[in-house]
Amino acid sequence: MATDRREELLIHARGGNTDALITLLEEVGPEIRRRIAPKLTTELRTSLDEDDVMQVTYMEAVMRLDRFTTGGVGEFISWLTRLAQNNIIDAQRAMNAAKRPTSGNRVGTNQHEGSQSMVALVEMLGVTSSTPSMHAAAGEAAMALERALATLPIDYQKCIRMYDLQSKTAAEVAAELGRSEGAVFMLRARAHDRLREAMGSESQFFSTPGTMPPPKKP
C-alpha cells in the first residue's frame, strides 16, 4: 500500500537517508500544493506561486527534518503544510514592508560599507545582547558572519549578500537567482532564521564590558 511505503520512506529519511526523504517529498508534494493553493491570493500570485513556495519548503524540510520528532506520514504532511504556510505569510509580510520607504529593514550600503555592513546586519538580526559595532572590532564581526553564512544553502547566502549587504533590489536578486520576487522574500526570511541560529555560537565573541573572564594565571 502507498501509505505503508511512505511510512517506510519516512523511517529511512529520519535515519539520515537523503534519497528516501527526496522521494517522500516528491510523493506528498501534490497534497501540500493543494493545501496551500487557497492561501495564494490574486494579489500574491503576481509575485509568487506554488512552485516558489514548494522549493523553499523542500529546502527547509531537508535542513530541519530533525525538528520533526514524532508522528507518521500524516503528521509529516501537516508539518510540511505549516512550513509552506509560514513561508507564504513571511513573504507577504516582507513584500508589504518593502513597500514602505522607511521600513528600516535594510542594512543599506549608504550608511555602512564592507565589514561595517556586516556588523549592522548582525545588529539587525538581534543575535547578541551587546552592540557589536561598539564592543567588537568590525573585522571580527565580519569573520563571524562569514563563518555563519558558509553554513547556509547557497541560495540563502546569495540572497543575504545581495539584498542585505549589497542593497540590491528584490527584482535584481530575483533576476540573478532565476526566481520570482516573492521567492526572494521567502528565501530572505528563512535565511535570516538560519543565520540567527548559526550566529548563536558565533555571537559569543561580542564582548560586553564587565563580562570578560579574568586572565588565567601562569
C-alpha positions as CSV (number, residue, x, y, z in Angstrom):
1,M,0.0,0.0,0.0
2,A,1.1,3.6,-0.7
3,T,0.7,4.5,3.0
4,D,3.0,1.7,4.1
5,R,5.6,2.7,1.5
6,R,5.5,6.3,2.7
7,E,5.8,5.3,6.3
8,E,8.9,3.2,5.4
9,L,10.3,6.1,3.4
10,L,9.8,8.4,6.4
11,I,11.6,6.0,8.7
12,H,14.6,5.8,6.4
13,A,14.5,9.6,5.9
14,R,14.7,10.2,9.6
15,G,17.5,7.8,9.8
16,G,19.6,10.0,7.5
17,N,18.7,8.6,4.1
18,T,18.5,11.7,1.8
19,D,17.2,9.7,-1.2
20,A,14.3,8.5,0.9
21,L,13.5,12.0,2.0
22,I,13.6,13.3,-1.5
23,T,11.3,10.5,-2.8
24,L,8.9,11.1,0.1
25,L,8.8,14.9,-0.6
26,E,8.0,14.1,-4.3
27,E,5.2,11.9,-3.3
28,V,3.5,14.1,-0.7
29,G,4.2,17.4,-2.6
30,P,1.0,17.4,-4.6
31,E,-1.0,17.3,-1.4
32,I,0.9,20.2,0.1
33,R,0.3,22.2,-3.1
34,R,-3.5,21.6,-2.8
35,R,-3.5,22.7,0.8
36,I,-1.6,26.0,0.2
37,A,-3.3,27.0,-3.1
38,P,-6.2,28.9,-1.3
39,K,-3.6,30.9,0.7
40,L,-2.2,32.4,-2.5
41,T,-4.4,35.3,-3.2
42,T,-4.8,37.0,-6.5
43,E,-2.5,39.8,-5.3
44,L,0.1,37.4,-4.1
45,R,0.1,35.4,-7.3
46,T,1.6,38.4,-9.1
47,S,4.8,37.8,-7.3
48,L,4.6,34.2,-6.0
49,D,3.2,30.8,-7.0
50,E,3.1,27.3,-5.7
51,D,6.4,26.3,-7.2
52,D,8.2,29.2,-5.3
53,V,6.6,28.1,-2.1
54,M,7.4,24.4,-2.5
55,Q,11.0,25.0,-3.5
56,V,11.8,26.9,-0.2
57,T,9.6,24.5,1.8
58,Y,11.6,21.5,0.5
59,M,14.9,23.2,1.4
60,E,13.6,23.8,4.9
61,A,12.4,20.2,5.2
62,V,15.8,18.9,4.3
63,M,17.6,21.2,6.7
64,R,15.2,20.8,9.6
65,L,13.9,17.3,9.5
66,D,15.4,16.8,12.9
67,R,12.7,19.1,14.2
68,F,10.1,16.6,13.2
69,T,10.4,14.3,16.1
70,T,7.0,12.5,16.4
71,G,4.3,11.1,14.2
72,G,3.9,9.3,10.9
73,V,3.3,10.4,7.4
74,G,0.0,12.2,8.2
75,E,1.8,14.4,10.8
76,F,4.7,14.9,8.4
77,I,2.3,16.3,5.8
78,S,0.8,18.6,8.4
79,W,4.3,19.7,9.4
80,L,5.2,20.4,5.8
81,T,2.0,22.3,5.3
82,R,2.8,24.6,8.3
83,L,6.3,25.2,6.8
84,A,4.8,26.2,3.5
85,Q,2.1,28.4,5.1
86,N,4.7,30.2,7.2
87,N,6.7,30.8,4.0
88,I,3.7,32.4,2.4
89,I,3.0,34.6,5.5
90,D,6.6,35.7,5.8
91,A,6.8,36.5,2.1
92,Q,3.6,38.6,2.3
93,R,4.9,40.5,5.3
94,A,8.3,41.2,3.7
95,M,6.7,42.4,0.5
96,N,4.4,44.7,2.4
97,A,7.4,46.0,4.5
98,A,9.5,46.6,1.3
99,K,6.8,48.9,0.0
100,R,7.3,51.2,3.0
101,P,10.2,53.7,2.2
102,T,11.2,54.0,5.8
103,S,10.7,50.4,6.9
104,G,14.1,50.1,8.5
105,N,14.5,46.5,7.4
106,R,17.6,47.0,5.2
107,V,21.2,47.4,6.3
108,G,21.8,49.9,3.5
109,T,25.3,50.5,1.9
110,N,24.7,54.2,2.0
111,Q,25.3,54.1,5.8
112,H,27.5,51.1,6.1
113,E,30.3,49.7,3.9
114,G,32.3,46.5,3.9
115,S,32.7,44.9,7.3
116,Q,30.5,47.7,8.9
117,S,27.5,46.5,6.9
118,M,28.1,43.0,8.3
119,V,28.1,44.4,11.8
120,A,24.9,46.3,11.0
121,L,23.3,43.1,9.8
122,V,24.3,41.2,13.0
123,E,22.7,44.0,15.0
124,M,19.5,43.9,12.8
125,L,19.2,40.1,13.3
126,G,19.4,40.6,17.1
127,V,21.7,37.7,17.8
128,T,23.6,39.4,20.6
129,S,22.5,41.5,23.5
130,S,25.6,43.6,23.2
131,T,26.3,46.1,20.4
132,P,29.0,44.6,18.1
133,S,29.9,47.9,16.5
134,M,30.8,49.3,19.9
135,H,32.2,46.3,21.7
136,A,33.9,44.2,19.0
137,A,36.2,45.0,16.1
138,A,34.3,45.2,12.8
139,G,36.7,42.7,11.3
140,E,35.9,40.1,13.9
141,A,32.2,40.6,13.4
142,A,32.7,40.2,9.6
143,M,34.6,37.0,10.1
144,A,32.0,35.6,12.4
145,L,29.2,36.4,10.0
146,E,31.2,34.9,7.1
147,R,31.6,31.6,9.0
148,A,27.9,31.5,9.8
149,L,26.9,32.4,6.2
150,A,29.1,29.5,5.0
151,T,26.8,27.0,6.8
152,L,23.7,28.1,4.8
153,P,22.4,26.8,1.5
154,I,23.9,28.7,-1.4
155,D,20.7,30.5,-2.4
156,Y,20.3,31.7,1.2
157,Q,23.9,33.0,1.2
158,K,23.3,34.8,-2.1
159,C,20.1,36.3,-1.0
160,I,21.6,37.8,2.1
161,R,24.7,39.0,0.4
162,M,22.8,40.7,-2.5
163,Y,19.7,42.0,-0.7
164,D,21.1,42.8,2.7
165,L,24.8,43.6,2.3
166,Q,24.8,45.0,-1.3
167,S,21.4,46.6,-1.1
168,K,20.2,45.2,-4.5
169,T,16.5,45.3,-5.1
170,A,14.3,42.2,-4.9
171,A,13.9,42.4,-8.7
172,E,17.7,42.4,-9.2
173,V,18.2,39.5,-6.8
174,A,15.4,37.6,-8.4
175,A,16.9,38.0,-11.8
176,E,20.3,36.8,-10.6
177,L,18.8,33.8,-8.8
178,G,16.4,32.9,-11.5
179,R,13.4,33.2,-9.1
180,S,10.4,35.3,-8.6
181,E,10.5,38.4,-6.3
182,G,8.2,36.7,-3.9
183,A,10.6,33.8,-3.7
184,V,13.4,36.2,-2.8
185,F,11.5,37.5,0.2
186,M,10.7,33.9,1.3
187,L,14.4,33.0,0.9
188,R,15.5,36.0,2.9
189,A,13.1,35.3,5.8
190,R,14.3,31.7,6.1
191,A,17.9,32.7,5.5
192,H,17.6,35.2,8.4
193,D,16.2,32.4,10.7
194,R,19.0,30.0,9.8
195,L,21.6,32.8,10.2
196,R,20.3,33.6,13.6
197,E,20.7,30.0,14.6
198,A,24.2,29.8,13.1
199,M,25.3,33.0,14.8
200,G,24.1,31.8,18.2
201,S,27.5,30.2,18.8
202,E,29.4,32.9,16.9
203,S,28.0,35.9,18.8
204,Q,29.8,34.9,22.0
205,F,32.8,36.8,20.7
206,F,31.0,40.1,21.1
207,S,32.4,41.3,24.3
208,T,30.3,43.3,26.8
209,P,32.1,45.4,29.4
210,G,32.3,43.6,32.7
211,T,31.6,40.1,31.4
212,M,35.1,39.1,30.2
213,P,36.6,36.3,32.3
214,P,39.8,37.2,34.2
215,P,43.1,36.1,32.6
216,K,44.4,32.8,33.7
217,K,47.4,32.8,36.0
218,P,50.6,31.5,34.5
